[in-house]
């Protein structure tokens, strides 16, 4: 599996965003992975919120995993492009 880097940019108003260039030189089977630092175990129900755009042909799939220890497991959410 080939992994590649995300690009971090300043947003137009406030904040930041990241993206991957999905066109050339990307090839079928390429994967990008973004991970966060470990988060404390919540004491109540929690919510994870993010925005995404999957514009273009053959975009692929966006998967969201909840990593527990060293186990990535199965996606807890998935969107086909």
C-alpha positions in Angstrom: 0.0 0.0 0.0 1.4 3.4 -1.0 0.8 6.2 1.5 1.2 9.9 0.6 1.2 13.2 2.5 -1.7 15.6 3.1 -1.2 19.3 2.4 -2.0 21.8 5.3 -3.2 25.3 4.2 -4.7 28.4 5.9 -8.4 28.8 5.3 -9.9 31.8 3.5 -11.5 33.3 6.7 -10.3 31.5 9.8 -8.9 28.1 10.6 -7.1 25.6 8.4 -7.8 22.8 6.0 -6.0 19.8 4.6 -6.3 18.1 1.3 -4.8 15.5 -0.9 -4.2 16.0 -4.7 -6.4 13.2 -6.1 -5.3 13.6 -9.7 -1.8 12.9 -11.2 0.4 11.6 -9.8 -2.2 9.5 -7.8 -2.7 6.0 -9.0 -5.4 3.4 -8.2 -4.6 1.8 -4.9 -2.9 4.8 -3.4 -4.0 5.6 0.2 -3.7 8.6 2.4 -3.9 8.4 6.2 -4.4 11.2 8.7 -4.1 10.4 12.3 -4.6 12.5 15.5 -2.8 12.4 18.8 -4.4 10.1 21.3 -7.5 11.5 22.9 -8.7 11.0 26.5 -11.5 8.5 26.9 -14.8 10.4 27.1 -16.8 10.2 30.3 -20.1 10.8 28.3 -21.3 10.4 24.8 -19.0 12.3 22.4 -19.3 13.6 18.8 -16.7 13.9 16.1 -17.4 16.5 13.4 -15.7 17.2 10.1 -16.4 18.4 6.6 -15.3 16.8 3.4 -15.5 17.2 -0.3 -15.0 14.3 -2.7 -15.4 16.0 -6.1 -14.3 14.2 -9.3 -14.5 10.9 -11.0 -12.9 7.8 -9.4 -12.5 9.6 -6.1 -12.6 6.4 -4.1 -13.7 5.9 -0.5 -13.3 8.0 2.6 -13.2 5.8 5.8 -13.3 6.9 9.4 -11.8 4.6 12.0 -11.7 4.7 15.7 -8.3 3.3 16.7 -8.2 1.4 20.0 -4.7 0.6 21.1 -2.9 -0.7 18.1 -6.1 -2.1 16.5 -7.5 0.0 13.6 -10.5 -2.4 13.2 -13.3 -1.7 10.7 -14.5 1.7 9.6 -17.1 3.3 11.9 -18.2 5.5 8.9 -17.6 5.3 5.2 -18.5 7.4 2.1 -18.0 6.3 -1.5 -16.9 9.1 -3.9 
